[in-house]
Amino acid sequence: MFTDVETKLKKRNKILFFRDSECLQDLVGLMELQNRRTLVMWSLNCARLTLAQFEAKYPDEHRPRICLELCEDWARGKIKMAIAKRAILDAHAVAKEIDDPEYGALCHGIGHAGATVHVGAHALGLPMYELTAMVLKYGRDNFQVPVSEKISYYKEQLLYWQENTDRLKLDWAKFLMDDI
């Protein structure tokens, strides 16, 4: 199940998970069934845990939090894309500025979660980067169980948001209402 990840780890790839990673196929299939509002709610919600982990180590770095907050405002139609786009790029910039591959990967995941408002395909970026951070944290011999548990969590959360996103009757930017 993790052979492709272990191969990428041996090659010292920076991203260890991709759309075609064997372990992500159920999640990818489930994601493909969702509308963008569901993917937005799922990614922004899941990214809150990622953000909490990041802020526990870097409490004075606020750009990832600003990214999530502004992207939620964008999804609600409160701000324009340019403002959120700058915040997304700032979250990615943090990843490049810190000399910390694990936490840099978390920042990239947060940036992708925010970018899901723009394009639903960005939603997969959160698991790809967050799971990469987990492999870096737990190491080559110990990542399989926590990564499997996290993938299960992603699927459970996606099923939750599939059922509840539109029930919440939230305000949405017009461009996210196209499939209703």
C-alpha positions in Angstrom: 0.0 0.0 0.0 2.9 2.4 0.6 5.4 1.0 -1.9 5.3 4.2 -4.0 5.7 6.4 -1.0 8.7 4.4 0.2 10.2 4.7 -3.3 9.8 8.5 -3.3 11.3 8.6 0.2 14.4 6.7 -0.9 14.7 9.1 -3.9 14.5 12.0 -1.3 11.5 13.6 -3.1 10.0 16.6 -1.3 6.5 15.4 -1.8 5.9 11.7 -1.0 2.2 11.4 -2.0 0.6 12.1 -5.4 -2.8 11.8 -7.0 -1.9 8.3 -8.1 -0.5 7.1 -4.8 -2.0 3.7 -4.0 -3.0 4.6 -0.5 -5.0 7.7 -1.7 -7.1 6.0 -4.3 -10.3 5.6 -2.1 -10.0 9.2 -1.0 -9.4 10.5 -4.5 -12.4 8.6 -5.7 -14.6 10.0 -3.0 -13.3 13.5 -3.7 -14.2 13.2 -7.3 -17.9 12.7 -6.3 -18.1 16.0 -4.4 -19.1 19.5 -5.5 -16.7 22.3 -4.8 -18.5 23.7 -1.7 -18.1 20.3 0.0 -14.4 20.2 -1.0 -14.0 23.7 0.4 -15.7 22.9 3.7 -13.7 19.7 4.0 -10.3 21.2 3.2 -10.7 24.3 5.3 -12.0 22.3 8.2 -9.2 19.6 8.0 -6.6 22.4 7.6 -7.6 23.8 11.0 -5.9 20.8 12.7 -2.9 21.3 10.4 -2.8 24.9 11.4 -3.0 24.1 15.1 0.0 21.7 14.7 1.9 24.4 12.9 1.1 27.1 15.4 2.2 24.9 18.3 5.7 25.1 17.0 5.6 28.5 15.3 3.2 30.6 17.4 4.5 33.9 16.0 4.0 33.1 12.4 0.5 34.2 11.4 0.4 33.9 7.6 -1.0 30.3 7.5 -3.9 31.4 9.8 -4.5 34.5 7.7 -4.6 32.3 4.6 -7.4 30.1 6.0 -9.4 33.0 7.4 -9.2 35.0 4.1 -10.0 32.0 2.0 -13.1 31.3 4.1 -14.1 35.0 3.6 -13.5 34.5 -0.2 -15.7 31.4 -0.2 -18.4 33.4 1.5 -18.2 36.3 -1.1 -16.8 38.8 1.5 -13.5 39.5 -0.3 -12.2 39.2 -3.8 -9.8 36.6 -5.2 -6.7 38.8 -5.3 -6.7 39.3 -1.5 -7.1 35.6 -0.8 -4.5 34.7 -3.5 -1.9 36.9 -1.8 -2.6 35.1 1.5 -2.3 31.7 -0.2 1.1 32.7 -1.7 2.2 34.0 1.7 1.4 30.6 3.3 3.5 28.9 0.7 6.3 31.5 1.3 6.4 30.5 4.9 7.1 26.9 3.8 10.1 28.2 1.8 11.4 30.5 4.5 11.6 28.1 7.4 14.3 25.5 7.4 12.0 22.8 8.5 10.8 20.3 5.9 8.0 18.8 8.1 6.4 22.1 9.0 7.1 23.5 5.6 5.0 20.7 4.2 2.2 21.7 6.6 2.3 25.2 5.3 2.0 24.0 1.7 -0.9 21.9 2.8 -2.6 24.9 4.3 -2.0 26.9 1.2 -3.6 24.2 -0.9 -6.6 23.9 1.4 -7.2 27.6 0.9 -6.7 27.4 -2.9 -9.5 24.8 -3.0 -11.9 27.8 -3.1 -10.4 28.6 -6.5 -10.1 25.1 -7.9 -11.4 22.0 -6.3 -8.3 20.0 -7.4 -6.3 21.8 -4.9 -8.1 19.9 -2.1 -5.9 16.9 -2.6 -2.8 19.1 -1.9 -3.7 19.2 1.8 -3.4 15.4 2.3 -0.4 15.1 0.0 1.6 17.6 2.0 0.2 16.8 5.4 0.9 13.1 4.9 4.4 13.9 3.7 4.9 15.8 7.0 3.7 12.8 8.9 6.3 10.5 7.2 9.0 13.1 8.0 7.8 13.1 11.6 7.4 9.4 12.2 10.2 8.2 10.0 10.6 5.4 7.3 9.8 2.6 9.7 6.9 4.1 11.7 4.7 6.2 9.4 2.3 3.5 8.1 -0.2 3.4 10.9 -0.5 7.1 11.6 -0.8 7.8 7.9 -3.4 5.1 7.4 -5.4 6.6 10.4 -5.1 10.1 8.9 -6.4 8.9 5.5 -9.3 7.3 7.3 -10.0 10.6 9.1 -10.0 12.5 5.8 -12.5 10.0 4.3 -14.7 10.3 7.4 -14.6 14.1 7.3 -15.4 14.1 3.6 -18.4 12.0 4.1 -19.5 14.3 6.9 -19.2 17.4 4.8 -20.9 15.6 1.8 -24.0 15.2 4.0 -23.8 18.6 5.8 -22.3 21.3 3.7 -25.6 22.4 2.1 -27.6 21.8 5.2 -25.8 24.6 7.0 -27.3 27.2 4.7 -24.1 29.2 4.6 -23.5 32.2 2.5 -21.4 31.3 -0.6 -19.7 33.4 -3.2 -21.7 33.2 -6.5 -19.0 31.3 -8.3 -19.4 28.4 -5.8 -23.1 28.2 -6.4 -22.9 27.2 -10.1 -23.8 23.5 -9.5 -27.1 24.1 -7.7 
